[in-house]
Amino acid sequence: MIIITGATGFIGSNLTHILSSQGKRLWLVDWQDSDGRQQIPGKESNLAGASYEKITDPDTFIDQLQHQAIEEPVEAIFHMGACSDTTEDRWDYLLKYNVEYSKTLFKFAQQNSVPFFYASSAATYGDGDQGFADDLGSIDRLKPLNLYGKSKHEFDLWMLEQPKKGVWAGFKFFNVYGEREDYKGHMASKVHKAFIELQEGSDVALFRSSKPGMEDGGERRDFVYSGDVAKVLIHFLNRNDESISDIYNLGTGKAQSFLQLAQAVFAAKDLPENIRWIDMPEKLKGKYQYFTQADITKLREKAGYAASFSGLEKACVNIRNTMDASQAKK
């Protein structure tokens, strides 16, 4: 049995579908109401077509772990669940679900010799002044720009202090985008938002630059396709090798601008470029990453991950095809 937390979410559902197609027995963990429906509208469709043994809400699941009520062997835990809202300002909430919850899961994994793979975030790098190398010797110098990033950073630091055995890995996800983002609202990737904007109109909105010397749309991020992220996670599951246990960057290693992102979406839709420039909200100024680029040397050399990553241009065509197929079914 493989446990996946955040299983109906963005990354978790993509991972669920791949493991389901491989015939794995899955125990999914995510929020549901008393009737078994998703609490967040839109998430219920993320599991359509996937096979799994059962699904349990996070509070019930963690209670079962703490009371040793897990009776069958667990092959691995993929801990993808978290509050991922970068504007969340309730530190007690983030501490409960992004830090303490993760600690409990890891302790269970260690006590039962279960491989443990968890989601960290590139938000831990803050403004990038310390670079984007996943060098554990400098990790304590990182300064996240928001409480979400702080929560992920705190768990990374806690993990490194623990005596560890067996297989484990943390992944600093960079800007993930792809299928099954419909439910995310304002936290969806800009790729997803751009496709929706073009469905509803003829233009794509991008922030005007608020950084001196940077042209509009010139902010660059390491945009990584969700399908590629899932493949990396499964690589670690299949390796099942204690020697690769570490915290890794998970990005493409190549930053692309938001202008390039918009251009890739227009090209995928075979539409002329029509960009509407808007001012950056005041609440984002000072908390905005203008540049991110994963150093994936360790992923390549230590973990032995050799597959290529999709660029925006190729991935946007995949996303368009998926959206077209979904619309055709309706």
N, C-alpha and C positions, 0 to 999 in steps of 0.2 A: 504494500500500500504506500503510495506517495501522497504526502500532505501538501496542499497548496493553499496558503492564506492569500486573501485578496483575490480569490479565484474568479470572481465575476468582474473584477476591474480590468483595466487596460492591459497591462503586461501579464497579469495572472490568467486572464481568459485566453490570450494568445498561446501561452504556455500550456494551458489545459487542453486546448484543441490539438496541439501537436502530440502531447503525451497520450491523449485519448486515441488518436489515430494509430499510435504504436501499441495499443492494447494494454496500456498500464492501468492498474486499479488505482483510482483516485479518491481521496477524501478531500473535499473542498471546504474551505472556511471563508465565510463572508456574511454580511448582514442580510437578514430576511425578516419579514414581519411574521405574525402568528399563522398566516395562511400559506407561508412558504414562498411568498412573492418578494421580489427585491424591493428594498426600501427606497432606493434611488431610481427614479424612472429612467428607463432606457437600458439599465444593466441586465435586465432579464433576458434580452435577446443575445447577449454575449456568449451564453452557453448553448445556444441552439445548435443541435447537431453533435454536441460532445457527449461522451458517455462517462459516467462517474458513479461511484458506489453510494455516496451520500454527501450532503452539504449541511454544515453546522454554523451557527452564528458565532462570532469571535469570543463573546463572553462565556457562552456555554462550553465552547471548545477549551478555552484556557482553564476553566474550572475542572474539566475532565482531566486535563494534564496535571493540574496541581493535586488532584485526588487519585492519581495513578489509575485512572479509569480507561486507559488505552490498553486494550487486551491483545491486539494482534501486532505482529512485527511491522515496523515502519521502514521502508526502503530509503526514504529521504524526505527532508522538509525543505520546501521552497517558500520562504517567508517574504511574500511580495506585498502583503497587506500593510497599510499605514494610512495616516492622515497625510495626504500629499498636497494640501492646499498651502501654497507659499505665502498666502496672506493671512493664514490662521494666527490669531494673537492670543489664544488661550494656552499658556504654557503648561498648565496642569493637565489639559487634555492631550497635548502633544507628548508630555512626559509619560502619561499613562499608556497611550497606544503606540507611540513610536520608540519609546525607550524601555519602560518596565515590561511591557508585553513581550518585546523582543528578547529581553533577558530571560524571561520564564521559558520561552521556546528553546533558547540555546541551552539552558541548563538541562531541560528534558532531553535534548539531542545528545548532550555529552553523557548523561547518565545511562542512556540506552544505546550508545554507539551508533547514532544515526547521522549520516551526512547532513549538514546544515548549510543552506545557501540563502543569503538575505539581500534585500535591496537597501543599498545606501544611496547616495545622490551626489551629483556634481555640484549641488548647492552648497556642499561642505567647503568648496574652494573659495567662496565669497567672491571678491572682485578680481581674483586671479593674480594678485600681487605676489603670491608665493608660488606661482606657476600651477601647472596641472599634471604634475608627475605623481603617480601613486606610490611615492617613496614614503615608507612608514617612518623613516627617521625624521621627517619634517612635518608629520601629520599634526603634531600638537601646536604648530604655529598657524594653522588655518583659522580664518575668521569668517564664518558664514554671515550673510547679509540679512537673514530673516530667521524666525524661530523654527520654521520647518527645517532649514539647513542645520541649525543648532542641534535639533533633536537627533538628526541623522549622525551628526558629528560626535555627539555625546555617546551614542551607542558604539560607533567605530572605536572611540578611545577606550570605552569599557571593554570591548572585545579584546583589544590588544593587551589589556592588563590581566586577562584571565588565563589560568593554566588550561591548555587545550590539547585534545587528543583527537585522532581521526581526521575525517574530511570536513572542511568548512570553507566557505568563501563569501566575501562581501563584494557587492558590485556598485560602483559609483556610476549610476546611470546618468548619461548626459541628456540631451534633448530628444527624448523618445517620441516618435510619431508613428501613425499607422492605422490599421483597421481597429474597430471596436472602441472608438473614442466618443461615440455619440452622446453618452451620458454625462460627460465631464464638464459641460458648460464652460465657464470662464477659464477653467484649468486645462481645457483641451489644447493640443499643440496648435501652433499657428498654421501648420499645414492643413489640419482638419478644419480650422476656422476659415481658411481661404477657400477650400472647396465648398463649404456651406455658403459663404458670401457670394460665390459665383452661381450657386443654385438659386439664390434669392435676388440677385441683381447682376450688375455688370462690372463691378470693381472689387478690389481687395484693399483693405485698410492696413497701412503700416504706420508705425510711429515716426514722426520727425525726430531727427537726432537731437538729443539734449546734451550731447558731449561736444565741447569745442574741438573743431578740427575733423570731426567725423561727419561724412555726408549722410543724408537721409537714406535709411535702409542699409547703412554700412555696418551696423552691428552684426557680429559674426558669432555663430554658435556651432557646436558639434552636433548636428542633427543625425540621429541614428534610428533606423527603421525597426519597428517592433518585431518583425519577422526575424531580423538578424539578431536581435536581443535574445529571443527565445532559443535560437540555434546555439548561442554561446552558453546559455544556461544548461541546455541538454548536453553540450560538450563536457561540462564539468560533471554532470551526473554520470555520463558514460566513462569518463576517466576514472572516477572514484579512487583517486590517488591522494594520499595524505601529503605527498611532497608538493602539491600545487596549492595547498591551503594558504590563503592570503586575502588581502583586499585589493581589488582590481578596478581600474577604469574600464567602463564599457561605453565606448563611443567609436566613431570611425577613424579618429586620428586626423580628421580633416575638417576644418571650420569652413562653413559657407555662410554668406550674408543673408539677411532677411529679404533683400532685393532678389537674390538668386532663388530663394525659396518661392517667392511670388511668381517669378518668371517660370520656374519649373511647374507650378500649378497651372498657369496660363497655357503653357506648352502642352501639358497633359490633356487639358480640355480643348486644345486647338482653338484658343481664343486670343484676340489681340490684348496686349498688356494695357491695363487700365488701373492705375494705382491711386488711391485716395490717401493723402498724407494727413495724419491727425497728431495732435499734441500728446506727449506722454503724460499720463495722470500723475499728479503731484505725489500720490502715495507710493509710486514706484521709483521716483527719483531718489538716488542714494541707495536703493536696494536692487538695482538692475544690473545684471551681468552683461557687459558690452562685448565680451569675448570669452569663449570657452573652446578648448580644443584638447581632447583626451590624448595623453601620452599612453599608447597601447603597447609599448615595448614589453612590459611584463606579461601582458595577456598573450602576446606572440611567443616570447622566448621561454617564460617559465611555465605557462599553462599549455603551450603548444597549439594555440588556436590559429589555424592557417587560412581559414576561409576568408574571402573578400567581403567587404561591406557595400551595401547598395548606396549609391549617391541619391540626392534628391530627385534628379531627373528620372531615373529608373523606378524608384519607389513610388513616385507620384503617379506614374502610369499604372502600376499595380493597384494603387488605391482607387484610381478612377475606374478601373475595370471591376473592382469589387463593388463600388458604389453603383455602377451601371447595372451589374447583375442583380443587386438588391432591389433597385428600382423596377427592373423588369419583372421580378417576382410579384411585386405589388400590383 
